[in-house]
Amino acid sequence: MLSKILDTTKNNIRIQQDRLPEHILRKEMEERETDIAKTVALLPHLIEKSQGKMPAIVAEIKRASPSKGKLRNIKNPAKVAKEYQEAGAAAISVLTETDFFHGSIKDFLAVKDVVRLPVLRKDFIISLYQIYQSKHMGADIILLIMAALNHKELVVFHQEAKRMGLQCLLEVHNREELERLKTLDLKKGEDYIGINNRDLKSMEVDLRVTEKLCPYVPSDIPIISESGIRNSTDCHSVKRWGATGVLVGESLVRQNSPGEALRNLKGEAL
């Protein structure tokens, strides 16, 4: 499945570059440098919202997924994002991948315009163009998936993201991918390790992936557990294993009120 998503992503990048070539995109960024919002730091929000047994929650705007198909017809992503913010999310994740997750850059811009929280651009970033694009659209954090990048790409993309003031959520699924991160200059407050409990090749989920990998993550780099978080028990488990935060989408958007679902997950049902 991952290879299919990456092939589609490559094609979409070519289309985007035809519409807005990289040299024009970068020129617009330079001209708008003072207008592009300063990056909102994720770390203070993670620390503030990670209390007791509960990790901080990065709440996701998610319409669909390759493994589950359509999840919710989200007509107003900005409204959902505001619900998340009011319910105590530490950050908002917005999918911008169009074909498999039914997200869009338009969704991201709508969300970024109405929340004070840090906003993660969730996509399969395989080109420097997407990093410039992320900065241009006002992203605070970008996702770099180890399974989608070779070592050279990882190093270059990470360095360029840092140069542009973007925070990075570096996603791993196994020890081998985690070891690759040791060659990077990771810094607290700029980098975060995302442990994906889902195998992107088989799409199978095992929450214990977080338990297995947490001990090998540098102690000063916050961990965010991704995929398979369904209830407060799961949240308590990954917090106990060492995660500071969790990224949750499906279990929230499937409910009538995603904001209320977030409160319930945190044990704050009204």
Contacts in CASP RR format, 6 or more apart in sequence:
PFRMAT RR
TARGET T0000
AUTHOR 0000-0000-0000
METHOD contacts of the structure
MODEL  1
MLSKILDTTKNNIRIQQDRLPEHILRKEMEERETDIAKTVALLPHLIEKS
QGKMPAIVAEIKRASPSKGKLRNIKNPAKVAKEYQEAGAAAISVLTETDF
FHGSIKDFLAVKDVVRLPVLRKDFIISLYQIYQSKHMGADIILLIMAALN
HKELVVFHQEAKRMGLQCLLEVHNREELERLKTLDLKKGEDYIGINNRDL
KSMEVDLRVTEKLCPYVPSDIPIISESGIRNSTDCHSVKRWGATGVLVGE
SLVRQNSPGEALRNLKGEAL
1 66 0 8 1.000
1 67 0 8 1.000
1 200 0 8 1.000
1 201 0 8 1.000
1 203 0 8 1.000
2 147 0 8 1.000
2 148 0 8 1.000
2 200 0 8 1.000
2 201 0 8 1.000
5 66 0 8 1.000
5 97 0 8 1.000
5 99 0 8 1.000
5 100 0 8 1.000
5 124 0 8 1.000
6 124 0 8 1.000
6 126 0 8 1.000
6 148 0 8 1.000
8 99 0 8 1.000
8 100 0 8 1.000
9 97 0 8 1.000
9 123 0 8 1.000
9 124 0 8 1.000
9 126 0 8 1.000
10 126 0 8 1.000
10 127 0 8 1.000
12 98 0 8 1.000
12 99 0 8 1.000
13 126 0 8 1.000
13 127 0 8 1.000
13 129 0 8 1.000
13 130 0 8 1.000
16 129 0 8 1.000
16 133 0 8 1.000
17 129 0 8 1.000
22 128 0 8 1.000
22 129 0 8 1.000
22 132 0 8 1.000
25 129 0 8 1.000
25 132 0 8 1.000
25 133 0 8 1.000
25 136 0 8 1.000
26 132 0 8 1.000
28 136 0 8 1.000
29 36 0 8 1.000
29 132 0 8 1.000
29 135 0 8 1.000
29 136 0 8 1.000
32 136 0 8 1.000
36 135 0 8 1.000
36 136 0 8 1.000
36 138 0 8 1.000
37 112 0 8 1.000
37 138 0 8 1.000
39 118 0 8 1.000
39 140 0 8 1.000
39 165 0 8 1.000
39 166 0 8 1.000
39 167 0 8 1.000
40 116 0 8 1.000
40 117 0 8 1.000
40 118 0 8 1.000
40 119 0 8 1.000
40 140 0 8 1.000
41 118 0 8 1.000
41 140 0 8 1.000
41 167 0 8 1.000
41 189 0 8 1.000
42 90 0 8 1.000
42 91 0 8 1.000
42 118 0 8 1.000
42 140 0 8 1.000
42 141 0 8 1.000
42 167 0 8 1.000
42 189 0 8 1.000
42 192 0 8 1.000
43 188 0 8 1.000
43 189 0 8 1.000
43 222 0 8 1.000
45 56 0 8 1.000
45 90 0 8 1.000
45 91 0 8 1.000
45 117 0 8 1.000
45 118 0 8 1.000
46 56 0 8 1.000
46 90 0 8 1.000
46 91 0 8 1.000
46 222 0 8 1.000
46 244 0 8 1.000
46 245 0 8 1.000
47 56 0 8 1.000
47 244 0 8 1.000
48 56 0 8 1.000
48 90 0 8 1.000
49 56 0 8 1.000
49 57 0 8 1.000
49 88 0 8 1.000
49 89 0 8 1.000
49 90 0 8 1.000
50 56 0 8 1.000
50 90 0 8 1.000
50 239 0 8 1.000
50 244 0 8 1.000
50 245 0 8 1.000
52 239 0 8 1.000
53 235 0 8 1.000
53 236 0 8 1.000
53 239 0 8 1.000
53 240 0 8 1.000
54 232 0 8 1.000
54 235 0 8 1.000
54 236 0 8 1.000
54 239 0 8 1.000
54 266 0 8 1.000
54 267 0 8 1.000
55 225 0 8 1.000
55 235 0 8 1.000
55 238 0 8 1.000
55 239 0 8 1.000
55 243 0 8 1.000
55 244 0 8 1.000
55 245 0 8 1.000
55 246 0 8 1.000
56 90 0 8 1.000
56 91 0 8 1.000
56 244 0 8 1.000
56 245 0 8 1.000
56 246 0 8 1.000
57 88 0 8 1.000
57 89 0 8 1.000
57 90 0 8 1.000
57 235 0 8 1.000
57 245 0 8 1.000
57 246 0 8 1.000
57 248 0 8 1.000
57 262 0 8 1.000
57 265 0 8 1.000
57 266 0 8 1.000
58 89 0 8 1.000
58 90 0 8 1.000
58 91 0 8 1.000
58 92 0 8 1.000
58 93 0 8 1.000
58 120 0 8 1.000
58 224 0 8 1.000
58 245 0 8 1.000
58 246 0 8 1.000
58 247 0 8 1.000
58 248 0 8 1.000
59 84 0 8 1.000
59 87 0 8 1.000
59 89 0 8 1.000
59 91 0 8 1.000
59 92 0 8 1.000
59 93 0 8 1.000
59 248 0 8 1.000
59 249 0 8 1.000
59 252 0 8 1.000
59 258 0 8 1.000
59 259 0 8 1.000
59 262 0 8 1.000
60 92 0 8 1.000
60 93 0 8 1.000
60 94 0 8 1.000
60 95 0 8 1.000
60 122 0 8 1.000
60 247 0 8 1.000
60 248 0 8 1.000
60 249 0 8 1.000
60 252 0 8 1.000
60 253 0 8 1.000
61 74 0 8 1.000
61 77 0 8 1.000
61 80 0 8 1.000
61 81 0 8 1.000
61 92 0 8 1.000
61 93 0 8 1.000
61 94 0 8 1.000
61 95 0 8 1.000
61 103 0 8 1.000
61 107 0 8 1.000
61 111 0 8 1.000
61 253 0 8 1.000
62 71 0 8 1.000
62 72 0 8 1.000
62 93 0 8 1.000
62 95 0 8 1.000
62 101 0 8 1.000
62 249 0 8 1.000
62 250 0 8 1.000
62 253 0 8 1.000
63 70 0 8 1.000
63 71 0 8 1.000
63 72 0 8 1.000
63 73 0 8 1.000
63 74 0 8 1.000
63 95 0 8 1.000
63 101 0 8 1.000
63 102 0 8 1.000
63 103 0 8 1.000
63 253 0 8 1.000
64 70 0 8 1.000
64 71 0 8 1.000
64 100 0 8 1.000
64 101 0 8 1.000
64 102 0 8 1.000
65 71 0 8 1.000
65 100 0 8 1.000
65 101 0 8 1.000
65 250 0 8 1.000
66 100 0 8 1.000
66 101 0 8 1.000
66 203 0 8 1.000
67 198 0 8 1.000
67 203 0 8 1.000
68 250 0 8 1.000
70 102 0 8 1.000
71 250 0 8 1.000
71 253 0 8 1.000
71 254 0 8 1.000
72 253 0 8 1.000
72 254 0 8 1.000
74 80 0 8 1.000
74 107 0 8 1.000
74 253 0 8 1.000
76 110 0 8 1.000
77 94 0 8 1.000
77 107 0 8 1.000
77 110 0 8 1.000
77 111 0 8 1.000
78 110 0 8 1.000
78 111 0 8 1.000
78 113 0 8 1.000
78 114 0 8 1.000
80 253 0 8 1.000
80 258 0 8 1.000
80 259 0 8 1.000
81 92 0 8 1.000
81 94 0 8 1.000
81 110 0 8 1.000
81 111 0 8 1.000
81 114 0 8 1.000
81 115 0 8 1.000
82 114 0 8 1.000
82 115 0 8 1.000
83 257 0 8 1.000
83 258 0 8 1.000
83 259 0 8 1.000
83 260 0 8 1.000
83 262 0 8 1.000
84 92 0 8 1.000
84 115 0 8 1.000
84 117 0 8 1.000
84 252 0 8 1.000
84 258 0 8 1.000
84 259 0 8 1.000
84 262 0 8 1.000
85 92 0 8 1.000
85 115 0 8 1.000
85 116 0 8 1.000
85 117 0 8 1.000
86 259 0 8 1.000
87 259 0 8 1.000
87 260 0 8 1.000
87 262 0 8 1.000
87 263 0 8 1.000
87 266 0 8 1.000
87 268 0 8 1.000
88 262 0 8 1.000
88 263 0 8 1.000
88 266 0 8 1.000
89 117 0 8 1.000
89 262 0 8 1.000
90 117 0 8 1.000
90 118 0 8 1.000
90 245 0 8 1.000
91 117 0 8 1.000
91 118 0 8 1.000
91 119 0 8 1.000
91 120 0 8 1.000
91 140 0 8 1.000
91 141 0 8 1.000
92 111 0 8 1.000
92 115 0 8 1.000
92 117 0 8 1.000
92 118 0 8 1.000
92 119 0 8 1.000
92 120 0 8 1.000
93 119 0 8 1.000
93 120 0 8 1.000
93 122 0 8 1.000
93 247 0 8 1.000
93 249 0 8 1.000
94 103 0 8 1.000
94 107 0 8 1.000
94 108 0 8 1.000
94 111 0 8 1.000
94 112 0 8 1.000
94 119 0 8 1.000
94 120 0 8 1.000
94 121 0 8 1.000
94 122 0 8 1.000
95 101 0 8 1.000
95 102 0 8 1.000
95 103 0 8 1.000
95 107 0 8 1.000
95 122 0 8 1.000
95 123 0 8 1.000
96 103 0 8 1.000
96 104 0 8 1.000
96 105 0 8 1.000
96 107 0 8 1.000
96 108 0 8 1.000
96 121 0 8 1.000
96 122 0 8 1.000
96 123 0 8 1.000
97 103 0 8 1.000
97 122 0 8 1.000
97 123 0 8 1.000
97 124 0 8 1.000
98 104 0 8 1.000
101 122 0 8 1.000
105 133 0 8 1.000
105 137 0 8 1.000
108 119 0 8 1.000
108 121 0 8 1.000
108 137 0 8 1.000
108 139 0 8 1.000
109 137 0 8 1.000
111 119 0 8 1.000
112 119 0 8 1.000
112 137 0 8 1.000
112 138 0 8 1.000
112 139 0 8 1.000
118 140 0 8 1.000
118 141 0 8 1.000
118 167 0 8 1.000
119 138 0 8 1.000
119 139 0 8 1.000
119 140 0 8 1.000
119 141 0 8 1.000
120 139 0 8 1.000
120 140 0 8 1.000
120 141 0 8 1.000
120 142 0 8 1.000
120 143 0 8 1.000
120 169 0 8 1.000
121 134 0 8 1.000
121 137 0 8 1.000
121 139 0 8 1.000
121 141 0 8 1.000
121 142 0 8 1.000
121 143 0 8 1.000
122 143 0 8 1.000
123 130 0 8 1.000
123 142 0 8 1.000
123 143 0 8 1.000
124 145 0 8 1.000
124 148 0 8 1.000
125 131 0 8 1.000
125 134 0 8 1.000
125 142 0 8 1.000
125 143 0 8 1.000
125 144 0 8 1.000
125 145 0 8 1.000
125 148 0 8 1.000
125 157 0 8 1.000
126 148 0 8 1.000
126 149 0 8 1.000
126 153 0 8 1.000
128 156 0 8 1.000
128 157 0 8 1.000
128 160 0 8 1.000
130 142 0 8 1.000
131 142 0 8 1.000
131 157 0 8 1.000
131 160 0 8 1.000
131 161 0 8 1.000
131 164 0 8 1.000
131 166 0 8 1.000
132 164 0 8 1.000
134 142 0 8 1.000
134 161 0 8 1.000
134 166 0 8 1.000
135 164 0 8 1.000
135 165 0 8 1.000
135 166 0 8 1.000
139 166 0 8 1.000
140 166 0 8 1.000
140 167 0 8 1.000
141 166 0 8 1.000
141 167 0 8 1.000
141 168 0 8 1.000
141 169 0 8 1.000
141 192 0 8 1.000
142 161 0 8 1.000
142 166 0 8 1.000
142 167 0 8 1.000
142 168 0 8 1.000
142 169 0 8 1.000
143 168 0 8 1.000
143 169 0 8 1.000
143 171 0 8 1.000
144 154 0 8 1.000
144 157 0 8 1.000
144 158 0 8 1.000
144 161 0 8 1.000
144 168 0 8 1.000
144 169 0 8 1.000
144 170 0 8 1.000
144 171 0 8 1.000
145 171 0 8 1.000
145 196 0 8 1.000
145 200 0 8 1.000
146 154 0 8 1.000
146 170 0 8 1.000
146 171 0 8 1.000
146 172 0 8 1.000
146 173 0 8 1.000
146 177 0 8 1.000
146 180 0 8 1.000
146 181 0 8 1.000
147 171 0 8 1.000
147 173 0 8 1.000
147 177 0 8 1.000
147 200 0 8 1.000
147 201 0 8 1.000
148 200 0 8 1.000
149 157 0 8 1.000
151 180 0 8 1.000
151 183 0 8 1.000
154 180 0 8 1.000
154 184 0 8 1.000
155 183 0 8 1.000
155 184 0 8 1.000
158 168 0 8 1.000
158 170 0 8 1.000
158 184 0 8 1.000
161 167 0 8 1.000
161 168 0 8 1.000
162 168 0 8 1.000
162 190 0 8 1.000
167 189 0 8 1.000
167 190 0 8 1.000
167 191 0 8 1.000
167 192 0 8 1.000
168 190 0 8 1.000
168 191 0 8 1.000
168 192 0 8 1.000
169 192 0 8 1.000
169 193 0 8 1.000
169 194 0 8 1.000
169 224 0 8 1.000
170 181 0 8 1.000
170 184 0 8 1.000
170 186 0 8 1.000
170 191 0 8 1.000
170 192 0 8 1.000
170 193 0 8 1.000
170 194 0 8 1.000
171 194 0 8 1.000
171 195 0 8 1.000
171 196 0 8 1.000
171 226 0 8 1.000
172 178 0 8 1.000
172 181 0 8 1.000
172 193 0 8 1.000
172 194 0 8 1.000
172 195 0 8 1.000
172 196 0 8 1.000
172 213 0 8 1.000
173 195 0 8 1.000
173 196 0 8 1.000
173 197 0 8 1.000
173 198 0 8 1.000
173 199 0 8 1.000
173 200 0 8 1.000
173 209 0 8 1.000
174 209 0 8 1.000
174 213 0 8 1.000
175 212 0 8 1.000
175 213 0 8 1.000
175 216 0 8 1.000
178 193 0 8 1.000
178 213 0 8 1.000
178 216 0 8 1.000
178 217 0 8 1.000
181 193 0 8 1.000
184 191 0 8 1.000
186 218 0 8 1.000
186 221 0 8 1.000
188 220 0 8 1.000
188 221 0 8 1.000
188 222 0 8 1.000
189 222 0 8 1.000
191 221 0 8 1.000
192 221 0 8 1.000
192 222 0 8 1.000
192 223 0 8 1.000
192 224 0 8 1.000
193 217 0 8 1.000
193 221 0 8 1.000
193 222 0 8 1.000
193 223 0 8 1.000
193 224 0 8 1.000
194 223 0 8 1.000
194 224 0 8 1.000
194 225 0 8 1.000
194 226 0 8 1.000
194 247 0 8 1.000
195 209 0 8 1.000
195 210 0 8 1.000
195 213 0 8 1.000
195 214 0 8 1.000
195 217 0 8 1.000
195 223 0 8 1.000
195 224 0 8 1.000
195 225 0 8 1.000
195 226 0 8 1.000
195 243 0 8 1.000
196 209 0 8 1.000
196 226 0 8 1.000
196 227 0 8 1.000
197 205 0 8 1.000
197 206 0 8 1.000
197 207 0 8 1.000
197 208 0 8 1.000
197 209 0 8 1.000
197 210 0 8 1.000
197 225 0 8 1.000
197 226 0 8 1.000
197 227 0 8 1.000
197 228 0 8 1.000
198 204 0 8 1.000
198 205 0 8 1.000
198 226 0 8 1.000
198 227 0 8 1.000
198 228 0 8 1.000
199 205 0 8 1.000
199 206 0 8 1.000
205 227 0 8 1.000
205 228 0 8 1.000
207 225 0 8 1.000
207 228 0 8 1.000
207 229 0 8 1.000
207 234 0 8 1.000
207 237 0 8 1.000
207 238 0 8 1.000
210 223 0 8 1.000
210 225 0 8 1.000
210 237 0 8 1.000
210 238 0 8 1.000
210 241 0 8 1.000
210 242 0 8 1.000
210 243 0 8 1.000
211 237 0 8 1.000
211 238 0 8 1.000
211 241 0 8 1.000
214 223 0 8 1.000
214 241 0 8 1.000
214 242 0 8 1.000
214 243 0 8 1.000
217 223 0 8 1.000
222 244 0 8 1.000
222 245 0 8 1.000
223 242 0 8 1.000
223 243 0 8 1.000
223 244 0 8 1.000
223 245 0 8 1.000
224 243 0 8 1.000
224 244 0 8 1.000
224 245 0 8 1.000
224 246 0 8 1.000
224 247 0 8 1.000
225 238 0 8 1.000
225 243 0 8 1.000
225 245 0 8 1.000
225 246 0 8 1.000
225 247 0 8 1.000
226 246 0 8 1.000
226 247 0 8 1.000
227 247 0 8 1.000
228 234 0 8 1.000
228 250 0 8 1.000
228 251 0 8 1.000
229 235 0 8 1.000
229 238 0 8 1.000
229 246 0 8 1.000
229 247 0 8 1.000
229 248 0 8 1.000
229 251 0 8 1.000
230 251 0 8 1.000
231 251 0 8 1.000
231 265 0 8 1.000
232 265 0 8 1.000
232 266 0 8 1.000
232 267 0 8 1.000
234 246 0 8 1.000
235 246 0 8 1.000
235 265 0 8 1.000
238 245 0 8 1.000
238 246 0 8 1.000
239 245 0 8 1.000
248 262 0 8 1.000
248 265 0 8 1.000
251 261 0 8 1.000
251 265 0 8 1.000
252 258 0 8 1.000
252 259 0 8 1.000
252 261 0 8 1.000
252 262 0 8 1.000
252 265 0 8 1.000
254 261 0 8 1.000
255 261 0 8 1.000
260 269 0 8 1.000
260 270 0 8 1.000
263 269 0 8 1.000
263 270 0 8 1.000
END
